[in-house]
Amino acid sequence: MNTSIEGYRLSPQQKRVWNTSRTSQLQMSVLVEGSLQPDLLAEALEELVHREEVLRTVFHKMPGLSIPVQVVLDEVKTAWTVYENVQSPDIERILNELSLTTCDLEKGPLLRAALLSEQPERGIVVLQVPALHADPDSKYLVHEWFRLYEARVQQQQTVSVDAEEEAITYTVISEWLNQLLEDEESDTGRAFWSRQRLDAVPALHVPWQLATENQEQVLKSQRVSGNIWQELARTASQWNVQTQDLVLLAWRTVWQRVSGQSEIVMGLSCDGRTDEGVETALGLMTRYVPLTSHWNEEERVQDAAVRLSRVTLEAYEWQESWSWELTTPKAGTAAERGMFQIGFESRERWSDFEVAGVRVSLLQERGQVEPFEALLSCYMDADGAELTVRTDGRIWPEEAVNQWLFALLEMLEQLSTDSHLRCGELRFWHSSTKDLQAAALRGQAGSLERAEDDGWLYVTEHLENYDLWRPLPDVQVRVVDASGEWVPLGAVGVIEARKQDLADAEWTTLSRGRLWPGGRLERMQEELHRDGELSAPRNEVERGLAAIWSEVLGVEEIDVHDNFFDLGGHSLLATQVVIRMRATYGVEFPMRIVFETKTLEALAQAVERAVGAQTQVSATSYASIPRLPEQALYPLSPSQERLWFSAQLSTSNQFGSGFYYVIEGELHTDCFARAFEALVARHAIMRTTIEVQDGVAYQRLNAGVQPHLHQHDVQELPESEQLAMVRESVLDVWTTPFNLSNESFFRFELYRLSPQKSLLFLCAHHIGYDGWAVRLLIRDLNEYYSAFRRGEDEVKLPEVVPFADAAAWMHQRLADGELQSQLDYWLTQLRDDVQPPSLPGDTGVWARNPLDVRTIEMSSEITARLNQLAQDQGSSLYATVLSGVMAWLSRLSRETLVTVGATLSGRTHPELEEVFGPMINPVAMRTDLSGNPTCAEMVARAAQTSFDAYANQDYPFDLLWQELRKRGAKAASLYSVILIGQNVTDGEIRLNGMRLKPQPLTELLADRVQEAVQRLYGTEEAESSAYELVMSMREVDGGIVLEANYAVAKFRPETVDRFLEQIVQVLEQFSTDPELRLSQLQIEEAVAEDAWEELF
């Protein structure tokens, strides 16, 4: 008999709790003073459960499934108990008994509550709820309970749910959270989490305690005095960080001292309430995300705090994109454990409140929604803060927890009094704490004695795995921190030694290390690389390359054994690395050097071999781009010349492209308008027009035109009318041709739909931008808006190179013959005058939409195998996909000399990365597939083609085409199929509390798309297309998405779908059997075998 269960998906937070600590419960205790009526409080609790679905939610699962579904019941019982005349010694016992009470997650009761009555008008109310149902922060739950109690006391009928504004239910929130995690817009967030290195940072190696019978959680608290907290707040304000950031810095320092590891991952608590609609919702919203930080004892504490604060803010921004499924549990790393060893959370302790003559004060919140070996909670209030450490009692003893709290208070006191410290000068231990101070050890006859004063240290049975080192006889040894203070047993410091008989001799530093029980000394040999441990760059070349990688990849700490592509590298970023290497070392490094070496260590070795032995870079190649004096006219860039010529030939080329963004969150229009004005002032091309003199087109800067931000407030209109108005406005803006001689190349429209939702529409002509420029536009807009919202006037952005100067520089390079070698390469590469492969077309009549885009997704499994194939062949993922497209084209066209078009960034000088304007340059990727090569060989050939194209991408495509025509080329074009690689435009953007999400413009226009087609193309032009197939590839969730525009007059949509399926079919064969030959590739509806026999 089949059993079906109707329910809702668990939220990502609930899945985590279910897998790690489903039996955990949260317990909140409050002191109530006044005339409390227990019966009415019990009734209010029943009503709370009746009103809130999440408190009536149980969990059911089908046999064989590990994750259940949420099922909302009509009724769930609550357990309510009143204890009369409770004495103080009994309170803790009752609380502990309640905490040990189990909960039936399939049936209930879910909530347990009790009143511990001490006196007639004084008692303790306890509420206990499963961790699957609530946050550790109890304020929303407790406030709602007592609000309902107050209504009953006042003998008022509580307002029915129907009459109130309907609250959002947790099942809806759960689905929303899952969608956020699954949406493509979260790609940027997932990229951020990949840089946290959870599967690369080693797990903490600390002095563990031997396993004990103690199963209880150890919980200890210490109060930070108001004076110290006020001084900390003042210091934090001066440094532009939060006060709790300094607590986090101290907690992180404790663990560096205990573990000796410079790079540590900890779990950071995020409240999950990033949307106004869920700010006060009941249910589990909290999640813990990885926060990776690097500790440097020479770094100023202020710099460390600012850096840590910045990463913390980024973690909060991207919290909804975090999932443990993003990690790979590599041996010895933090990810292998599947949990955070240490954690940190901070929140404002909710204030006392009064209802119906009863004062309610928070006493204690117990319980966790995620397991930790050690969790620090910082509860802040008006008078200071309380630090609470919770530990697993099976690992850490009470003495250890006391030590951490003492160390935390000591460090916070230092931070409040001395803001000029370096990290290594933060005292882990105060010299006056004699009972916990480590003493010097004296070596005798080649062995070490015990410490003279006992310190604490707890060691596992794995001690034999550590390398122990014994000093020479008659040598006195000590372990100290950077300030010369002795450290306690078990904590890592610097080993120093001196001759025993020379009491006045100076101490000599040996290495880092720590003391173990029995006087054993562990020496940490940092020069040795162990799996999972960070090996910092060791020489100038490695340090220089690490700086380049950090800049390009956005990764703060680089290990010499790190793989460029494991850190998020791809073809475009590899190009930026090589450009910087050429500028730094003055050597003409080949583009494929990053793909061949992969790791920083191997790349550094290749650089050392190449310096002085390779072709030197032209002295002018990486000289700073000259800034021209202000003048009336500037030349067009080569790409602008092509676009201007096209605009004169065809009306359709006078239209711009549309970019549509949804802005979620409160938009401060004054700050946004100010940011827009700053953006226009920064980029001169936004104030530029085209002027023709004597038949030659020029750029005229500051021509008295500039784009305007047109604001439309439609909040008063019904939703249906809002959408109709926006569609009409967008359609008009998009389908109005640009007058490039009299208006800016950019149009901006802002639509306010509600206080929490706006739309931004950007229409831009290609003569003023490319995809890279759009990324710069959004980045700069973000920086300006965020700064103005913070009340800052100064905004730090990289120095910008005006596009007009870059265009003039390009022409000068051509005039000086600097690009002659690139022209020679292309003339040789494209010397054979062959027609591009042609795809078989359709016949008949069908609906034709030039805006139609066909899409196919390639699984993460195939993509992973393609990545491995690329690495095996020293190729990029793009070149590997390119080889599959070429193989597919070869099979369908029966040609072996295959050319595929591509567009490259054209930003081959470091300063060009900040140029706002059209820099892309088309290239023709031509590869010879003769000889019936294997898949692996085709990948290698396509890789060489792409690397050569990247190295020679500066020569303007239009000038190259003219040279080929002069030399007798008869082919109508070089290629008919295009494959575009990495997409540089970002996904979802955070704008100081808001989300800016790009959306397909066709989704907004919906049923008016065909009208847009008629306006943009007309009937005849919609039938024509310069290329048969224009594909772009991007990586999403570990897989590849291929999107295709196509010649609508030649192909039906379903034909293009079949083309994409065939390409994926070919690439899957590449990934599973690289030794297959071209003729052996199986393609649906492939050409007859006898045709191939003629080729091979």
Secondary structure, DSSP 8 states (H G I E B T S, - for coil): -------B---HHHHHHHHHHTT-EEEEEEEEEE---HHHHHHHHHHHHHH-GGGGEEEE--TT-SS-EEEE-S----EEEEE-S--HHHHHHHHHHHHT----TTT----EEEEEEEETTEEEEEEEEETTT--S--HHHHHHHHHHHHHHHTT-----TTTS-----HHHHHHHHHHHHHSGGGHHHHHHHHTT-TTTSB----------S--SEEEEEEEE-HHHHHHHHHHHHHHTS-HHHHHHHHHHHHHHHHH--SEEEEEEEE----SGGGTT--S---EEEEEEEE--TTSBHHHHHHHHHHHHHHHHHTGGG--GGG----TTBGGGGTS-SEEEEEEE----EEETTEEEEEEEEE--SS--SEEEEEEEETTEEEEEEEEETTT--HHHHHHHHHHHHHHHHHHHH-TT-BGGGS-SS-TT-GGG----EEEETTEE---SS-------GGGGGS-B----TTEEEEEE-TTS-B--TTS-EEEEEEETT-TTS--EEEEEEEE-GGG-EEEE-TTS--TTS-----SHHHHHHHHHHHHHH--S---TT-BTTTTT--HHHHHHHHHHHHHHH-B---TTHHHHH-BHHHHHHHHHHHTTTS-B--TTTTS--------SEEE--HHHHHHHHHHHH-GGGGS-EEEEEEEES---HHHHHHHHHHHHHH-GGGG-EEEEETTEEEEETT-S----EEEEE-TTS-HHHHHHHHHHHHHHHHTS---TTTS-SEEEEEEEEETTEEEEEEEE-GGG--HHHHHHHHHHHHHHHHHHHTT-----------HHHHHHHHHHHHHTTTTHHHHHHHHHHT-S-----------S-----TT--EEEEE-HHHHHHHHHHHHHTT--HHHHHHHHHHHHHHHHHT-SEEEEEEEE----SGGGGG--S---EEEEEEEE-TT--BHHHHHHHHHHHHHHHHHTTTS-HHHHHHHHHHTT---S-S-SEEEE----S-SSEE-SS-EEEEE-HHHHHGGGHHHHHHHHHHHHHTT--S-SEEEEEEEETTEEEEEEEE-TTT--HHHHHHHHHHHHHHHHHHHH-TT-BGGG---TT---HHHHHHH-
